[in-house]
């Protein structure tokens, strides 16, 4: 196979990749609309790899959920002060 042939072929990832769409302006909503491509936080927490990472870092699910709740509260309070 020549270098020219390799350069002209697209990888399988390039063939199956979806085109990037332009960013849409954010709507002022209390919650974001769930993405069809991204797992929810709870789905990610059920993942065995995520559980092992958290265990190796010494983080419990309760600690993480408390951190998320605190961040959510700060974001909501900041939204109300604007």
Legacy VTK file of the C-alpha trace (Angstrom):
# vtk DataFile Version 3.0
C-alpha trace
ASCII
DATASET POLYDATA
POINTS 82 float
0.000 0.000 0.000
1.428 3.388 -0.881
1.446 6.443 1.324
-0.823 8.212 -1.121
-3.508 5.527 -0.792
-3.338 5.680 2.989
-3.726 9.456 2.978
-6.765 9.371 0.730
-8.657 6.780 2.792
-10.801 7.966 5.679
-10.650 6.144 8.980
-13.728 4.276 10.133
-14.179 6.885 12.875
-14.157 9.700 10.307
-16.734 7.878 8.183
-19.150 7.372 11.069
-18.682 10.726 12.843
-21.654 13.028 12.918
-21.133 16.552 11.600
-20.666 19.199 14.266
-23.655 21.477 14.599
-23.427 25.130 15.539
-23.979 25.957 19.184
-27.503 27.042 19.977
-28.124 29.880 22.404
-29.006 28.673 25.884
-32.568 29.039 27.004
-33.230 30.236 30.535
-34.502 26.998 32.037
-34.286 25.491 35.479
-32.986 22.244 33.992
-31.224 21.333 30.788
-32.915 19.086 28.282
-31.240 15.665 28.474
-28.932 14.861 25.603
-29.522 11.778 23.500
-25.766 11.112 23.444
-24.708 11.616 27.042
-25.501 9.368 30.006
-27.132 10.823 33.091
-25.100 11.258 36.259
-26.816 8.267 37.847
-26.021 6.109 34.800
-22.380 7.158 35.042
-22.296 6.347 38.753
-23.516 2.809 37.994
-20.591 2.242 35.630
-18.029 -0.170 37.144
-15.086 1.896 35.879
-16.490 5.039 37.492
-17.058 3.128 40.734
-13.447 1.910 40.750
-12.155 5.429 40.054
-14.186 6.825 42.910
-12.991 4.045 45.228
-9.351 4.651 44.284
-9.823 8.376 44.923
-11.597 7.750 48.234
-14.824 9.436 47.156
-18.205 8.037 48.086
-21.394 8.421 46.108
-22.878 10.379 49.021
-19.992 12.873 48.956
-20.290 13.332 45.206
-24.059 13.843 45.327
-23.622 16.408 48.154
-21.077 18.269 46.016
-23.426 18.245 43.021
-26.338 19.487 45.170
-24.209 22.315 46.593
-23.077 23.350 43.102
-26.672 23.246 41.855
-27.797 25.437 44.752
-25.019 27.972 44.083
-25.933 28.108 40.407
-29.602 28.649 41.192
-28.852 31.360 43.759
-26.511 33.088 41.283
-29.252 32.968 38.661
-31.679 34.677 41.039
-29.226 37.451 41.965
-28.671 38.532 38.362
LINES 1 83
82 0 1 2 3 4 5 6 7 8 9 10 11 12 13 14 15 16 17 18 19 20 21 22 23 24 25 26 27 28 29 30 31 32 33 34 35 36 37 38 39 40 41 42 43 44 45 46 47 48 49 50 51 52 53 54 55 56 57 58 59 60 61 62 63 64 65 66 67 68 69 70 71 72 73 74 75 76 77 78 79 80 81
